[in-house]
Amino acid sequence: MALLDVCGISDWVKEDTFSSQKASVDRVNHFNFAALEPELAVPIGVDPAEFLKPFTDCEDGVEGVTIKLKHGTTTLAFKFQHGVMVAVDSRASAGSYVDTQLFKKVIEINPYLLGTMSGSAADCVYWERLLAKECRIYKLRNKERISVSAASKLLANMVANYRGMGLSMGTMICGWDKKGPGLYYVDDNGLRLSGNMFSTGSGNSYAYGVMDSGYRYDLTVPEAYDLAQRAIFHATHRDAYSGGTVNMYHMQETGWIKVSQEDVGELYHRFAAEKK
Amino acid sequence: MKEYHYTGPVEHKFSPYAFNGGTVLAVAGEDFALVASDTRLSEGYSIHSRDSPKCYKLTDTTVIGCSGFHGDCLTLTKIIEARLKMYKHSNNKNMTSGAIAAMLSTILYGRRFFPYYVYNIIGGLDEEGRGAVYSFDPVGSYQRDTYKAGGSASAMLQPLLDNQIGFKNMENVEQVPLSLEKAVQLVKDVFISAAERDVYTGDALKICIITKEGVREEIVPLRKD
């Protein structure tokens, strides 16, 4: 229970054979409502990444068994004088099939923290939801909101336990805390970087090109909105695995606001009209 | 390029998965939800059963459709039903559709490294009585939608639904909200088309209609070839 964890006297309560390093159970325990560590079932004696390869990668693996997992994206975030801009596309593809054009790739952890998702959809959704739970517990225990640095560290440490097992997650944790605007990049290897500008996903190179050419720290708010939107739009135009709509969020001192959600097709006509 | 005349040694390994076919579809309306599935169970070139529906009723307001590997579908539905009972006993209330969807996401992700080969779609009514559809990938990524097709004929059905329910790629069209009668008719038409072109879909169509009165079922025959 929560208080027991904080006091650190959980040894005599229940000796769990589950080690906090890698998950060493081959089936999930459904009776653990408040598991201390997330228990994921791992096939014992087999390298998980190699085990899954014939089923996810090959076209004709085993008589038509192809487990297609949702993937692909472009996301970006940058800091500027008025806070942090976050923009993402909304396409989720499973193999070559576009599963949905309206996938939410920004998770609203709390009114002062946002997480973006790129890579495998399920990995991002699960770990960021777990992060949201940890942030909430932190707030309840310490009576103050978690810092962006601590939140990103929690996420990085959670996935570092599963390093090499085939997780695919590239995320940016953006927020506003006592130290001002915060932006961290966290990925499935446990890499965690602080910075002023990041873009992740299959379309990131296209987004970087547009962002780098228009970025200044002293952008005005409308200019920043325009830059973020253009960068994602151009990435969706050229990257097959990005598309759908451009979702934009602005992280301010008073929390985040959702700026807009515009279909890429309409943006295309708007930008084409501007050129004339 | 696949080699058609490979003559060397071939390794045959036991595969824990099989593909049993089947298509599932769910549509959410203003005050109703539909979950429909065909009833054919196949494997390779054989049909195991013509009466194996893929919709499972979970509560009075929620139905789940599961297609993919039938063994995993059965185990997964058993686990979901057990978890529903546990929730009812601990909290003295039934799980809402949104809660079931969130729980299914964590159940599926618990097997991230040895996935359930199941494509799930949950259809039901949310707490305000409006229709809700939640679609999943095999490892637990999910989203609330208005309509979704899953399973072997999903790539054929989804574009048609995008056009007819989502009014995509149509201009100057009056966007009338979908009525229950129209939705049921659309689902029947769409499955009849899928049965024509997908070998794994056919035999019969079972539609579960969820309204505030409860869950009603309708069975419609499809092509048996």
Interface residues (C-beta under 8 A of the other chain):
Chain A: D26 V28 H30 F31 F33 E39 L40 A41 V42 P43 P48 F51 L52 P54 F55 D60 V62 E63 G64 V65 I67 K68 L69 K70 A92 A94 Y97 D99 T100 L102 F103 K104 S120 A121 A122 D123 C124 V125 Y126 R129 M165 G166 L167
Chain B: K2 S15 Y17 A18 F19 G44 F69 I79 A82 R83 M86 S90 S105 T106 I107 L108 Y109 G110 R111 R112 F113 F114 P115 Y117 S135 D137 P138 V139 G140 S141 Y142 Q143 D145 K148 S154 A155
